[in-house]
Amino acid sequence: MTAAAARSRVDIGIGGISVGVRSSNAAFLQLLDERYAGFIESSASPDYEFDVELTSPGEGSADDDVRVYRSGGRWQLERGDFRAEWDPAARRGRIRQSANPYAIDTVLRIVHTLVLAREGGFLLHAASAVRKGKAFVFAGASGAGKTTLSRLAPADADVLSDEISYLRKEAGGYYAYGTPFAGELARVGENLRAPLAAVYLLAQGAENRVSSMGKAEAARGILANTLFFAEDVALVQAVFLSALDLVERVPVRRLTFLPETGIWELIQ
């Protein structure tokens, strides 16, 4: 009997926050074990719990738009392939979804963005890596070079993510965490944590160059790459203020680069 088959809940720990996913379907729990390998925990009491009801295969589409809004003190999370309700005060919720990893992956991302928004943290469209005890984040839209930089990372660097980076504010500074949210490398990040040394906004060009940025431009770059789905004025304002705080505390620079290993010599 597999570990997942022997229990009714899989606990997924990302960024120091554990989310318990309950299901009576052993095959689905096994899928979670495999999908989030390296991020599975054994929690007596996870921070949040969700009960999952599986729908018929192929029901709904992952290509539909996401909606996240409050209703009666609870968050409603919707897309073609899932419907979820979450009560943050009770720390419990339920998900009705098709049996695929993309639906639960999106629910987890949304839940973490809502938690982080209250704490001053972010999920960013960014690659990130730890080198010599410091974390570096490389933010940019698709095609900006996140996967390339991750692929070129030197042997003494641990890649936290090539697609979605996780930043939390702790003790007056920011820390980067590894995530299982993979991009083109199709490889989950290392489950590590390190203080954030710098954020680089990516641009491809004819030479390798690091350029300084004004704080207003840096904040705009952070916000342009922030994952946030909620239709909530207060939380949107909180995310905006958090971006302003981050650029005051952490260097944000423009990184123009060629796809060659020498680019890592400029990262510090």
C-alpha positions in Angstrom: 0.0 0.0 0.0 1.4 3.4 -0.9 1.8 6.2 1.7 -1.0 8.2 0.0 -3.4 5.2 0.0 -2.8 4.7 3.8 -4.1 8.2 4.6 -6.9 10.6 3.6 -4.8 13.8 3.5 -1.6 15.0 1.9 0.1 18.0 3.4 1.9 20.3 1.0 4.4 22.7 2.6 5.4 25.8 0.5 7.1 28.9 1.8 6.7 27.7 5.4 2.9 27.4 5.1 1.3 23.9 5.0 -1.9 23.2 3.2 -3.6 19.9 3.9 -5.6 18.4 0.9 -8.2 15.7 1.9 -9.6 13.2 -0.5 -11.1 9.7 -0.4 -9.5 9.0 -3.8 -6.2 7.2 -3.2 -5.1 7.7 -6.8 -5.5 11.4 -6.5 -3.5 11.5 -3.3 -0.8 9.5 -5.0 -0.8 12.1 -7.8 -0.2 14.8 -5.2 2.6 12.8 -3.6 4.3 12.6 -7.0 3.5 16.1 -8.2 4.8 17.8 -5.0 7.7 15.5 -4.2 10.1 17.4 -1.9 7.3 19.6 -0.5 5.2 16.9 1.2 5.1 17.2 5.0 3.7 15.2 7.9 1.7 17.8 9.8 -0.4 17.0 12.9 -2.3 20.2 12.1 -1.6 22.0 8.8 -2.1 25.7 8.6 -5.1 25.3 6.2 -7.2 22.3 5.0 -9.2 21.7 1.9 -11.6 18.8 1.1 -11.5 17.8 -2.5 -14.4 16.4 -4.5 -13.4 15.1 -7.9 -15.6 15.7 -10.9 -15.8 13.7 -14.1 -12.6 13.5 -16.3 -12.5 16.4 -18.8 -15.2 18.5 -17.0 -14.4 22.2 -17.4 -11.4 23.8 -19.0 -8.1 25.1 -17.5 -8.0 27.7 -20.3 -10.9 29.7 -18.8 -10.2 32.9 -16.8 -9.7 32.7 -13.1 -12.0 34.6 -10.7 -11.3 35.2 -7.0 -13.7 37.2 -4.9 -15.2 37.4 -1.5 -18.8 36.4 -0.7 -20.1 36.3 2.9 -16.7 36.4 4.4 -15.4 33.5 2.3 -13.2 33.5 -0.7 -14.6 32.0 -3.9 -12.1 30.7 -6.4 -13.3 29.8 -9.9 -12.1 28.5 -13.2 -13.5 26.1 -15.8 -11.9 23.1 -14.2 -12.5 23.9 -10.5 -14.7 25.7 -8.0 -13.4 26.3 -4.5 -14.6 28.0 -1.4 -12.2 29.0 1.4 -12.9 30.4 4.9 -9.6 31.9 6.1 -10.9 32.5 9.6 -11.8 28.8 10.0 -8.7 27.8 7.9 -10.8 25.4 6.0 -12.2 25.1 2.5 -13.5 22.8 -0.2 -12.6 22.3 -3.8 -14.6 20.7 -6.6 -12.2 19.9 -9.4 -11.3 17.5 -12.2 -8.6 15.0 -11.3 -5.6 16.8 -12.8 -2.7 18.5 -11.1 -3.3 21.8 -12.9 -6.5 22.6 -10.9 -5.0 22.0 -7.5 -1.8 23.8 -8.5 -3.8 26.9 -9.4 -5.8 26.8 -6.1 -2.6 26.5 -4.1 -1.1 29.5 -5.9 -4.2 31.6 -5.3 -4.4 30.7 -1.6 -0.7 31.5 -1.1 -1.1 34.9 -2.9 -4.0 35.7 -0.5 -2.0 34.8 2.6 1.1 36.6 1.4 -0.8 39.8 0.5 -1.7 40.2 4.2 1.9 39.6 5.3 3.7 41.8 2.7 4.9 38.9 0.5 4.6 38.0 -3.1 4.4 35.3 -5.7 6.4 36.6 -8.7 6.7 35.6 -12.3 10.4 35.0 -11.7 13.2 32.5 -11.6 15.2 32.3 -8.4 18.3 30.6 -7.1 20.4 30.5 -3.9 24.2 30.9 -4.2 26.6 31.3 -1.3 23.7 31.6 1.2 22.0 34.4 -0.7 18.8 34.3 -2.8 18.6 36.1 -6.2 15.3 36.6 -8.1 15.0 37.1 -11.9 11.7 38.5 -12.9 10.2 38.9 -16.3 7.3 37.9 -18.7 7.4 34.7 -20.8 10.4 34.8 -23.1 12.4 37.2 -20.9 15.0 34.6 -20.0 13.9 33.1 -16.7 14.4 29.5 -17.9 17.6 30.4 -19.6 19.2 31.9 -16.5 18.0 28.8 -14.5 19.5 26.5 -17.0 22.8 28.4 -16.9 23.0 28.4 -13.1 26.5 27.3 -11.9 27.0 24.1 -10.0 27.2 25.9 -6.7 23.7 27.4 -7.1 20.4 25.8 -6.1 17.5 26.7 -8.3 14.4 27.6 -6.2 12.1 28.0 -9.3 12.4 28.7 -13.0 8.9 30.2 -13.1 7.2 31.2 -9.9 9.2 32.7 -7.0 8.0 32.9 -3.5 9.0 35.9 -1.3 8.1 36.4 2.4 8.8 39.4 4.6 10.5 38.2 7.8 12.3 40.1 10.6 12.4 43.3 8.6 13.8 41.7 5.5 12.7 39.4 2.7 13.4 35.7 2.2 13.0 33.6 -1.0 11.6 30.1 -0.8 11.7 27.2 -3.3 8.4 26.2 -5.0 7.2 23.2 -6.8 5.6 25.4 -9.5 7.7 24.5 -12.5 8.1 26.3 -15.9 9.8 25.1 -19.0 12.4 23.1 -17.1 9.6 20.9 -15.8 11.5 20.5 -12.6 10.4 21.5 -9.1 12.6 23.9 -7.2 14.7 23.0 -4.2 12.8 23.2 -0.9 15.2 25.8 0.5 15.0 29.3 2.1 17.5 32.1 2.0 17.6 35.9 2.5 16.9 37.9 -0.6 20.0 39.7 -1.8 18.6 41.3 -5.0 15.9 41.3 -7.6 16.8 41.6 -11.3 14.3 42.7 -13.9 15.3 40.9 -17.1 15.9 42.3 -20.6 17.7 40.5 -23.4 20.3 42.6 -25.3 23.6 42.6 -27.2 25.8 42.5 -24.0 25.8 41.4 -20.4 25.0 44.5 -18.3 23.6 45.4 -14.9 21.9 48.8 -14.6 20.6 50.7 -11.6 16.9 51.6 -11.4 15.0 54.3 -9.7 12.6 53.1 -7.0 9.5 54.1 -8.9 10.5 52.1 -11.9 11.6 49.2 -9.7 8.2 49.1 -8.0 6.4 49.1 -11.3 8.6 46.2 -12.4 7.8 44.2 -9.3 4.0 44.9 -9.6 4.1 44.0 -13.3 5.4 40.5 -12.4 3.3 39.9 -9.3 0.7 37.1 -9.4 -2.5 38.3 -7.8 -6.0 37.3 -8.8 -8.3 38.7 -6.1 -11.0 41.3 -6.8 -10.4 43.0 -3.5 -9.5 46.7 -3.2 -7.9 46.4 0.2 -5.6 43.6 -0.7 -4.7 45.2 -4.0 -3.6 48.3 -2.0 -1.7 46.1 0.4 0.2 44.5 -2.6 1.0 48.0 -3.9 2.4 49.1 -0.6 4.4 45.9 -0.2 6.1 46.6 -3.6 7.1 50.0 -2.4 8.5 48.5 0.8 10.4 45.8 -1.0 12.3 48.3 -3.3 13.3 50.3 -0.2 14.8 47.2 1.5 16.2 45.1 -1.4 18.2 46.2 -4.4 16.3 46.0 -7.7 18.3 46.2 -10.9 17.9 45.8 -14.6 19.8 42.8 -16.0 20.5 42.8 -19.7 22.1 39.5 -20.8 23.2 37.1 -23.5 22.4 33.4 -23.1 25.9 32.4 -21.9 27.2 31.2 -18.6 29.3 34.3 -18.0 26.2 36.2 -17.0 26.4 34.7 -13.5 29.6 36.6 -12.9 27.6 39.8 -12.7 25.0 38.5 -10.2 25.8 39.5 -6.7 
